[in-house]
Protein backbone atom coordinates (compact mmCIF):
# COMPACT_ATOMS: atom_id res chain seq x y z
CA UNK A 1 0.00 0.00 0.00
CA UNK A 2 1.23 3.46 -0.86
CA UNK A 3 1.63 6.14 1.81
CA UNK A 4 -1.20 8.69 2.09
CA UNK A 5 1.06 11.49 0.87
CA UNK A 6 1.03 9.83 -2.56
CA UNK A 7 -2.55 10.92 -3.16
CA UNK A 8 -2.02 14.63 -2.46
CA UNK A 9 -2.11 16.91 -5.46
CA UNK A 10 -0.03 19.85 -4.30
CA UNK A 11 3.11 21.24 -5.86
CA UNK A 12 5.92 22.98 -4.06
CA UNK A 13 7.45 25.97 -5.75
CA UNK A 14 11.21 25.69 -6.14
CA UNK A 15 11.70 29.44 -5.72
CA UNK A 16 9.57 30.23 -2.69
CA UNK A 17 8.98 26.88 -1.01
CA UNK A 18 5.26 27.68 -0.80
CA UNK A 19 2.40 25.39 -1.76
CA UNK A 20 0.72 26.12 -5.11
CA UNK A 21 -2.86 25.04 -5.67
CA UNK A 22 -3.23 23.52 -9.14
CA UNK A 23 -6.33 25.65 -9.78
CA UNK A 24 -4.46 28.85 -8.98
CA UNK A 25 -1.99 28.07 -11.76
CA UNK A 26 -3.89 29.64 -14.66
CA UNK A 27 -1.39 28.46 -17.25
CA UNK A 28 -2.40 24.84 -16.58
CA UNK A 29 -4.74 23.31 -19.18
CA UNK A 30 -6.59 21.41 -16.42
CA UNK A 31 -7.23 24.62 -14.48
CA UNK A 32 -8.36 26.48 -17.60
CA UNK A 33 -10.75 23.70 -18.63
CA UNK A 34 -12.12 23.36 -15.11
CA UNK A 35 -12.69 27.10 -14.81
CA UNK A 36 -14.45 27.14 -18.19
CA UNK A 37 -16.63 24.15 -17.23
CA UNK A 38 -17.67 25.71 -13.93
CA UNK A 39 -18.45 29.08 -15.55
CA UNK A 40 -20.47 27.38 -18.28
CA UNK A 41 -22.54 25.31 -15.85
CA UNK A 42 -23.06 28.19 -13.41
CA UNK A 43 -24.29 30.57 -16.13
CA UNK A 44 -26.30 28.06 -18.21
CA UNK A 45 -27.29 25.40 -15.68
CA UNK A 46 -30.63 24.36 -17.18
CA UNK A 47 -29.17 23.82 -20.64
CA UNK A 48 -25.75 22.33 -19.89
CA UNK A 49 -25.59 20.64 -16.48
CA UNK A 50 -27.52 17.41 -17.08
CA UNK A 51 -26.15 16.93 -20.59
CA UNK A 52 -22.55 17.29 -19.35
CA UNK A 53 -23.25 14.81 -16.53
CA UNK A 54 -24.69 12.42 -19.12
CA UNK A 55 -21.52 12.75 -21.17
CA UNK A 56 -19.33 12.08 -18.11
CA UNK A 57 -21.46 9.07 -17.18
CA UNK A 58 -21.13 7.68 -20.72
CA UNK A 59 -17.36 8.05 -20.67
CA UNK A 60 -17.02 6.39 -17.27
CA UNK A 61 -19.43 3.57 -18.20
CA UNK A 62 -17.19 2.70 -21.16
CA UNK A 63 -14.25 2.12 -18.76
CA UNK A 64 -11.67 3.79 -21.02
CA UNK A 65 -7.94 4.07 -20.36
CA UNK A 66 -6.72 6.05 -17.38
CA UNK A 67 -6.17 9.40 -19.18
CA UNK A 68 -9.79 9.51 -20.36
CA UNK A 69 -11.09 8.45 -16.94
CA UNK A 70 -8.91 11.17 -15.39
CA UNK A 71 -10.61 13.80 -17.54
CA UNK A 72 -14.09 12.52 -16.80
CA UNK A 73 -13.42 12.24 -13.06
CA UNK A 74 -11.92 15.73 -13.05
CA UNK A 75 -15.12 17.01 -14.66
CA UNK A 76 -17.16 15.10 -12.09
CA UNK A 77 -15.16 16.68 -9.26
CA UNK A 78 -15.67 20.15 -10.71
CA UNK A 79 -19.42 19.55 -11.04
CA UNK A 80 -19.88 17.96 -7.59
CA UNK A 81 -20.96 21.23 -5.88
CA UNK A 82 -23.61 21.76 -8.57
CA UNK A 83 -24.72 18.13 -8.25
CA UNK A 84 -25.22 18.44 -4.51
CA UNK A 85 -27.62 21.36 -5.10
CA UNK A 86 -29.68 19.52 -7.72
CA UNK A 87 -32.33 17.35 -5.99
CA UNK A 88 -32.48 14.60 -8.63
CA UNK A 89 -28.72 14.31 -9.07
CA UNK A 90 -28.00 14.52 -5.34
CA UNK A 91 -29.96 11.30 -4.77
CA UNK A 92 -27.73 9.49 -7.29
CA UNK A 93 -24.39 10.65 -5.86
CA UNK A 94 -24.02 7.59 -3.63
CA UNK A 95 -24.24 5.28 -6.65
CA UNK A 96 -21.78 7.45 -8.61
CA UNK A 97 -19.36 7.39 -5.70
CA UNK A 98 -19.55 3.63 -5.29
CA UNK A 99 -19.40 2.86 -9.02
CA UNK A 100 -16.77 5.30 -10.28
CA UNK A 101 -14.94 7.05 -7.44
CA UNK A 102 -14.08 4.43 -4.82
CA UNK A 103 -12.60 1.92 -7.33
CA UNK A 104 -10.01 4.52 -8.35
CA UNK A 105 -8.46 4.43 -4.87
CA UNK A 106 -7.00 1.03 -5.83
CA UNK A 107 -5.58 2.32 -9.11
CA UNK A 108 -1.88 1.77 -9.81
CA UNK A 109 -1.57 5.33 -11.14
CA UNK A 110 -1.16 7.90 -8.38
CA UNK A 111 -2.82 10.65 -10.39
CA UNK A 112 -6.00 8.57 -10.57
CA UNK A 113 -6.10 8.29 -6.78
CA UNK A 114 -5.44 12.02 -6.53
CA UNK A 115 -8.25 13.05 -8.89
CA UNK A 116 -10.99 11.41 -6.84
CA UNK A 117 -10.03 13.04 -3.53
CA UNK A 118 -11.41 16.49 -4.46
CA UNK A 119 -14.69 14.83 -5.41
CA UNK A 120 -15.10 13.41 -1.92
CA UNK A 121 -14.17 16.76 -0.41
CA UNK A 122 -16.71 18.54 -2.62
CA UNK A 123 -19.47 16.15 -1.70
CA UNK A 124 -18.59 16.67 1.96
CA UNK A 125 -20.71 13.80 3.13
CA UNK A 126 -22.89 11.17 1.60
CA UNK A 127 -25.54 8.66 2.48
CA UNK A 128 -25.09 4.92 2.35
CA UNK A 129 -27.97 2.57 1.89
CA UNK A 130 -28.08 -0.78 3.56
CA UNK A 131 -30.37 -2.45 1.07
CA UNK A 132 -30.53 -5.66 3.07
CA UNK A 133 -31.65 -3.95 6.27
CA UNK A 134 -33.74 -1.28 4.53
CA UNK A 135 -31.85 1.48 6.36
CA UNK A 136 -30.08 4.60 5.18
CA UNK A 137 -27.28 6.25 7.16
CA UNK A 138 -25.86 9.69 6.41
CA UNK A 139 -22.46 10.96 7.38
CA UNK A 140 -21.30 14.52 7.28
CA UNK A 141 -17.69 15.57 7.00
CA UNK A 142 -14.90 13.49 5.53
CA UNK A 143 -16.04 10.44 3.66
N, C-alpha and C positions, 0 to 999 in steps of 0.2 A: 504494500500500500504506500502511496506517495504521501509526503508530509502535507499538511493543510496549506502551507505557504505556496505550494505549487499551483493552487487554484486562484490565487489573487491576481488581479489584472491591473497592477499599478506599475509605473515606470519611474525610475529614479533618474533625475537629471544629473548628468556628469558635471555640469558647471556649478550648480547651486546645491546639490544634494537634497533638494526638496522633491516631494512626491507630485507627479503630474497626473491628473485625471485624464483618461483617454478621450473624454468628451470635451475637455477644455482645449485639446490640441486640434484647432480648426483646420489644419493642413491634412489631417487624417481622412482618408476616404470613408472609413467607417463612421466617424463623427459627422462628416458632412451628410452622408446618406441618412443617418439616424435623425439628425436635425431636420432634414427635409421631410422625412416620413412623419415625424411628430407634428411639424407645422401643417402638413397636408391634412392629417387626420383631425387636428384640432380646429382647422378652419373649415373643413368640408366633411364633418363626421358622418352625416346621414348618407352621403354619396360614396365615401371611400372606405370607411372603417370595416364594415362587414365583408366587403369584397376583398380587401387586403387580407383579412383574417382567413377567408376562404382560400386565397392563394397560398398563404403560409401553411395552412392545414394540408392542402394538396401536395406541396413540396415535402412536408414531413411524412405524410402517408406513403410516399414513394420510396422512403428510406434511401436517399441518394448518398453520395460520398460525403465525407466530413466537411469539405469546404462549402457545399451547398446547404448542408444542415446548419453550419455555423451562421450563414446569412439568414436563413429562415428563423433560427432561434434568436438571433440578434434582433430581428424585426419583432418577434414575439415579446422579447424583453422590453423593447421600446414601446410597444402597444399595451403592455400589462396595466399601466395606470388607467388607460381608457377602458380596457376590458373590465376592470373592477368597478367602474361606474355604470356599465351597461348591464341592466338586470338579466337579460337573456344569456349574455356571454359569461357573466360572473358565475352563474350556476354551472357552467361547463368547465370552469378553470381547474377543478379537481381532476377531471378526466384528462385534460391537456397536460397537467403536471405529471400525472402518473404515466401517461402514454409516451410523452416526448421529452420531458425535462429530467425526471429522475434517472432514466437509463443512461443519460449522458455523463452522470457522475462516475460511471464505470468505464468510460472511454479511455483508450490508450493515449489519445492526444490531449495534452494539458489545456490547450485553448478551447476544447470542447467542454471541459469541466468548468473552465472560467466563464464561458458565455452563459451558462445557465444560472450562475449565482445571482446576477442582477435581476433575473426574472423572479427568483424567490424573494429577494429583497423588495421588489416592486409590489408583489402580491401581498407581502407583509403578514400574511396569515391565510390559512385555507381550512376548509372543512373536509373531513374524511368520513366516508360512509362505511358503516359496517353492515353490508348487505345481508349477512347471515343473521345478525341480531336485530336488524331493522332500526338501528340507531345511527345518529349522525353527531359527530363531535367536532367542535370548532376550536381552533387554536389561534391565538393572536400573537404576533411577535415573530421571532425567527422560526422558520419552518424547519 
